[in-house]
């Protein structure tokens, strides 16, 4: 006799298992609002499309919490979870096993790295991924006549030392209204590191925001307002040109952000504790770093790592030899950067070698010139030039191994800083190798 109760129980179980499988979460991304608000979802969308998923749409669950839902080739529903509550939350979620991919608009802090030590060193190449570049834009209302500010003045505004606009422009008056991201934000962490320093405190009258876009919209409607956001969130506000320690004021233009020469440029990161633990997360990271993925980064308003060539006019105060070599040459949109006091490149530099080799293999008529630099505080002054020589030789040797012989390799020590040497971020930018083509 057929046991109907057993059959019904079995049918229910099979239906339940199919439901679980049909609603499978492929991977979970937690962290930065800068990445998760717009860039993260479009990258996930592009990855899903490239892997044959269809009927892709977004479901909102709460503020800064969504699922990207899709259907696979077997007709099963699959989702990717995205929660964007700030860079600091990415590492907490990874630690708790709640996220496969951590989104961060700043590098991981030592304390955060220590909290994840069971996964190994989170700064290693197969855990830390630079997915694009961004420039923190200091924004004001379009009716405000101010066009540029030095970092030291920006600091005084955001700490409350300068409180009125006529202290900056005598023809413009009114009390300064300060707008800032919240404490969980990687944008705020980066702004603190690049502008405020460790000891300075944000003025207590500042209005705080979880969202870049909301902050920007409020500044654009406040003629006395000033704030900071990621590049894609400038929207209807005006981005100021920024200078530091006597360097030329620059707006956050694409090329200067790509080379990281803009004073408030920053890297955007994704962290994966175990890249082999989730095949979907690994496939997604590979897609993000690909040329296609980087085009999506660019289309989203951020700066991709796909290489571009541009004419650049060096400052007349630079060494005469450097000016002579770069005359009629064009500069590539990347700098190889190195760890303090060493010839060891950072993770981005390691991946940029591959990008450079691919680019030059498609542009075989171009002649390569490499120029190396150091920062003045990382070694004894007498060894500064030697350190920059070792760095430029490292890049040159890798190119030669790939069949590319640079026509010129020079080093200039700390002679041409692109950023202030007063903070760690600026010094890191100055430890570099530039690539020029003729």
C-alpha positions in Angstrom: 0.0 0.0 0.0 1.2 3.4 -0.9 2.1 5.6 2.1 0.5 8.9 1.1 1.8 10.7 4.1 5.3 9.7 3.3 4.9 10.7 -0.4 3.4 14.1 0.6 6.3 14.7 3.1 8.8 13.8 0.4 7.1 16.1 -2.1 7.1 18.9 0.4 10.8 18.4 1.2 11.8 18.4 -2.5 9.7 21.5 -3.1 11.4 23.2 -0.1 14.9 22.2 -1.3 14.1 23.5 -4.8 12.9 26.8 -3.3 16.2 27.2 -1.4 18.2 26.5 -4.5 16.1 28.8 -6.6 16.7 31.7 -4.3 20.4 31.1 -3.8 22.5 34.0 -2.8 25.6 33.8 -5.0 27.7 36.1 -2.8 27.3 39.0 -0.4 29.0 42.5 -0.7 29.1 44.7 2.4 30.8 48.1 3.1 31.4 51.4 1.4 28.4 53.5 0.3 30.7 55.2 -2.3 31.0 51.8 -4.0 27.8 50.1 -3.0 25.3 52.9 -3.9 25.9 52.9 -7.6 29.1 51.2 -8.8 28.6 47.9 -7.0 25.2 47.2 -8.4 26.2 48.0 -12.0 29.3 45.9 -11.7 27.1 43.0 -10.5 24.7 43.6 -13.3 27.5 43.5 -15.9 28.9 40.3 -14.4 25.5 38.6 -14.4 24.9 39.5 -18.0 28.4 38.3 -19.0 27.6 34.9 -17.4 24.2 34.5 -19.2 21.9 35.5 -16.4 18.6 37.3 -17.5 15.7 39.2 -16.0 18.1 41.2 -13.9 16.5 43.7 -11.5 17.1 45.3 -8.1 15.0 44.8 -5.0 15.4 47.3 -2.1 15.1 46.0 1.4 16.0 49.0 3.5 18.1 52.2 3.2 21.4 51.2 1.6 20.4 47.5 1.4 19.5 45.8 -1.9 19.5 42.5 -3.7 20.4 42.2 -7.4 18.0 39.5 -8.5 18.5 37.4 -11.7 17.5 34.2 -13.4 20.1 31.6 -14.6 20.0 29.5 -17.7 18.1 26.8 -15.8 15.3 29.2 -14.9 16.4 29.4 -11.2 16.4 32.7 -9.4 19.8 33.9 -8.0 20.6 37.0 -6.0 23.6 39.1 -5.0 23.3 40.9 -1.6 24.6 44.5 -1.3 24.7 46.4 2.0 26.3 49.8 1.9 26.7 51.2 5.4 30.3 52.4 5.2 33.8 51.0 4.7 34.3 50.1 8.3 31.3 47.7 8.2 32.9 45.6 5.4 35.6 44.2 7.7 33.2 43.6 10.5 30.9 41.6 8.1 33.9 39.6 6.8 34.9 38.8 10.4 31.4 37.6 11.3 31.0 35.6 8.1 28.2 37.8 6.8 30.1 39.0 3.6 32.1 37.4 0.9 33.4 40.7 -0.6 34.2 43.8 1.5 33.8 47.2 -0.3 36.1 49.9 1.0 36.9 53.4 -0.2 40.1 53.4 1.8 42.8 50.8 2.5 42.3 48.5 5.4 43.6 49.7 8.8 46.1 47.8 10.9 43.5 47.3 13.6 41.1 45.8 11.1 43.7 43.7 9.6 44.6 42.3 13.0 41.0 41.5 13.7 41.0 39.3 10.5 44.3 37.6 11.1 42.7 34.2 11.1 42.3 34.7 7.3 46.0 35.7 6.9 47.4 39.0 5.9 44.5 41.0 4.3 47.0 43.2 2.4 48.3 40.3 0.4 47.7 40.3 -3.4 45.0 37.6 -3.4 43.0 39.4 -0.7 43.3 43.1 -1.6 42.0 44.4 -4.9 42.1 48.0 -6.2 39.0 48.2 -8.4 39.2 51.8 -9.6 40.1 55.3 -8.5 38.2 58.3 -7.2 38.9 61.8 -6.3 37.3 63.3 -3.2 35.8 66.5 -4.5 35.5 69.5 -2.2 32.2 71.0 -3.3 30.3 74.3 -2.8 27.2 76.0 -4.3 27.6 77.2 -7.9 26.8 80.7 -6.8 29.8 80.8 -4.5 32.7 82.7 -6.3 35.5 80.7 -4.7 37.4 78.6 -7.3 40.3 76.9 -5.4 41.5 76.2 -1.9 44.7 75.0 -0.4 44.5 71.9 1.8 45.5 73.9 4.8 42.6 76.3 4.4 40.2 73.4 3.9 41.4 71.9 7.1 40.7 75.2 8.9 37.2 75.3 7.5 36.3 71.8 8.6 37.8 72.1 12.0 36.0 75.4 12.6 39.0 77.7 12.7 37.7 79.6 9.8 33.9 80.2 10.1 33.1 82.9 7.6 33.5 83.1 3.8 34.9 86.7 3.8 38.1 85.2 5.4 38.6 83.4 2.1 37.0 85.8 -0.4 36.5 89.4 0.8 33.7 89.8 -1.8 31.6 87.0 -0.4 30.1 87.0 3.1 28.1 84.7 5.3 28.7 82.0 7.9 30.2 78.8 6.5 27.9 75.8 6.7 30.0 72.5 6.9 28.7 69.2 5.5 30.5 65.9 6.1 30.0 62.2 5.7 29.4 60.0 8.8 32.0 58.2 10.9 31.4 54.9 9.2 32.3 56.3 5.8 35.5 55.5 4.0 35.1 58.9 2.2 35.3 60.5 5.7 38.3 58.4 6.7 40.1 59.3 3.6 39.3 63.0 4.0 40.5 62.9 7.6 43.8 61.2 6.5 44.4 63.5 3.5 43.2 66.8 5.0 42.5 66.8 8.7 45.3 64.7 10.1 45.1 62.4 13.1 44.6 65.0 15.9 42.2 67.5 14.3 38.5 67.2 15.0 35.6 68.0 12.7 33.7 71.1 13.8 30.7 70.1 15.9 28.2 72.1 13.9 28.9 69.9 10.8 25.8 68.2 9.3 26.6 64.5 8.9 25.4 62.2 6.0 25.4 58.5 5.2 25.0 59.2 1.5 27.3 61.1 -0.8 24.4 62.1 -3.1 22.2 63.5 -0.3 25.1 65.5 1.0 25.9 66.9 -2.5 22.3 67.8 -3.1 22.0 69.8 0.2 25.3 71.7 -0.5 24.1 72.5 -4.0 21.0 74.2 -2.5 22.9 76.1 0.2 24.9 79.1 -1.0 27.0 79.1 2.2 27.6 75.4 2.2 30.8 73.3 1.7 31.3 69.6 1.8 33.2 66.6 0.3 32.0 63.7 -1.8 33.2 61.1 -4.2 33.5 62.3 -7.9 30.3 60.7 -9.2 28.3 62.6 -6.5 29.3 66.1 -7.5 26.0 66.4 -9.3 24.7 70.0 -9.2 27.4 71.3 -6.9 30.8 73.0 -7.9 34.0 71.1 -7.4 36.9 73.2 -6.3 40.5 73.0 -7.5 42.8 71.9 -4.6 46.4 72.6 -3.9 48.9 71.6 -1.2 52.2 73.0 0.1 52.8 75.2 -2.9 51.8 72.7 -5.5 49.6 73.9 -8.4 45.9 73.8 -7.7 44.1 71.0 -9.6 40.5 70.1 -10.1 39.7 66.4 -9.8 40.2 65.8 -13.6 40.2 62.2 -14.9 43.9 62.0 -15.8 45.2 63.5 -12.6 43.1 61.1 -10.6 44.2 58.2 -12.6 47.9 59.0 -12.0 46.9 59.9 -8.4 48.6 63.3 -8.8 45.4 65.1 -7.7 45.8 66.1 -4.0 42.6 64.2 -2.9 42.7 61.2 -5.1 42.1 57.8 -3.6 41.8 54.1 -4.4 38.7 52.0 -4.2 39.1 48.5 -2.8 37.5 45.2 -2.6 38.7 42.7 0.0 38.2 38.9 -0.1 39.4 36.9 2.9 39.6 33.6 0.8 39.3 34.2 -2.9 38.8 30.4 -3.5 36.0 30.0 -1.0 33.3 31.2 -3.3 33.6 30.6 -7.0 31.1 33.3 -7.8 32.9 35.9 -5.8 36.2 35.0 -7.5 34.6 35.2 -10.9 33.1 38.6 -10.0 36.5 40.0 -8.9 38.1 38.8 -12.1 35.4 40.5 -14.1 35.8 43.8 -12.2 39.5 43.9 -12.9 39.0 43.0 -16.6 39.0 45.7 -19.3 35.2 45.3 -19.6 34.7 45.7 -15.9 37.0 48.7 -15.8 34.9 50.3 -18.6 31.9 50.0 -16.3 33.9 51.7 -13.5 34.6 54.6 -15.9 31.0 54.8 -17.1 29.8 55.0 -13.5 31.7 58.3 -13.0 34.8 56.8 -11.3 38.2 56.5 -12.9 39.1 53.2 -14.4 42.6 51.5 -14.5 42.4 51.1 -18.3 45.4 53.0 -19.7 45.1 56.3 -21.5 47.8 58.5 -23.1 47.8 62.3 -22.6 49.9 65.3 -23.3 51.2 66.8 -20.1 53.1 70.1 -19.6 55.6 69.7 -16.7 56.4 72.6 -14.4 59.3 74.8 -15.6 61.0 74.3 -12.3 61.6 70.6 -12.9 65.1 69.3 -13.7 66.2 70.4 -17.1 67.0 66.9 -18.2 63.5 65.7 -17.3 61.9 68.6 -19.2 64.1 67.8 -22.3 63.2 64.1 -22.2 59.4 64.7 -21.8 59.2 67.3 -24.5 56.9 66.1 -27.3 56.2 62.9 -25.3 53.0 61.8 -23.8 52.4 60.4 -20.3 50.5 57.2 -19.5 47.8 57.3 -16.8 49.5 55.2 -14.2 52.3 55.4 -11.7 54.0 52.5 -10.2 54.1 53.1 -6.4 56.2 51.5 -3.7 56.3 50.7 0.0 58.3 53.0 2.2 62.1 52.6 2.0 61.9 49.6 -0.3 61.8 48.5 -3.9 58.7 46.4 -3.1 55.7 47.6 -5.2 52.2 47.8 -3.8 49.4 45.5 -5.0 48.2 47.9 -7.7 51.7 48.2 -9.2 51.9 44.4 -9.5 48.7 44.3 -11.5 49.6 47.5 -13.5 52.7 45.7 -14.9 50.3 43.4 -16.8 48.2 46.3 -17.9 51.2 48.1 -19.2 52.6 45.0 -21.1 49.1 44.5 -22.7 49.0 48.1 -23.7 52.5 48.2 -25.2 51.9 44.9 -27.1 49.0 46.7 -28.9 51.1 49.9 -29.5 54.4 48.5 -30.6 55.6 51.7 -32.3 55.7 53.5 -29.0 59.0 54.0 -27.3 59.0 53.7 -23.5 60.6 56.1 -21.0 60.7 55.4 -17.3 61.4 58.0 -14.5 61.8 57.0 -10.9 61.3 59.0 -7.7 61.5 58.7 -3.9 60.2 60.8 -1.0 62.7 62.7 1.2 61.8 61.0 4.5 62.2 57.3 3.6 66.0 57.1 3.4 69.2 59.1 4.1 69.4 62.0 1.6 72.5 60.5 0.0 70.6 57.3 -0.8 67.4 59.0 -2.1 68.6 58.9 -5.8 69.8 55.3 -5.3 66.4 54.2 -4.1 64.7 55.8 -7.0 67.1 54.1 -9.4 66.4 50.7 -7.9 62.6 51.3 -8.4 62.9 52.4 -12.0 65.2 49.4 -12.7 62.5 47.0 -11.2 59.9 48.2 -13.7 62.5 48.2 -16.6 63.6 44.7 -15.8 60.0 43.4 -15.8 59.3 45.0 -19.2 62.5 43.6 -20.7 61.4 40.1 -19.5 58.2 40.7 -21.5 60.1 41.7 -24.7 59.9 45.5 -24.2 63.1 47.4 -24.0 62.7 51.0 -22.6 64.7 53.6 -24.6 65.3 55.7 -21.5 65.5 55.0 -17.8 66.3 57.8 -15.4 65.9 58.5 -11.6 65.6 61.8 -9.8 65.3 61.0 -6.1 62.9 63.4 -4.4 63.3 66.2 -6.9 59.8 66.3 -8.3 57.1 65.7 -5.6 53.5 65.5 -6.8 52.1 65.7 -3.3 52.9 67.0 0.1 55.5 65.1 2.1 53.8 66.2 5.3 51.5 63.2 5.5 51.8 59.4 4.7 49.4 59.6 1.8 51.4 62.3 0.1 54.7 60.5 0.6 53.2 57.3 -0.8 52.3 59.3 -4.0 55.8 60.6 -4.3 57.4 57.1 -4.2 56.7 56.3 -7.9 57.8 55.4 -11.4 56.3 57.5 -14.2 55.8 56.0 -17.7 56.1 58.3 -20.8 55.8 57.3 -24.4 57.3 58.8 -27.6 
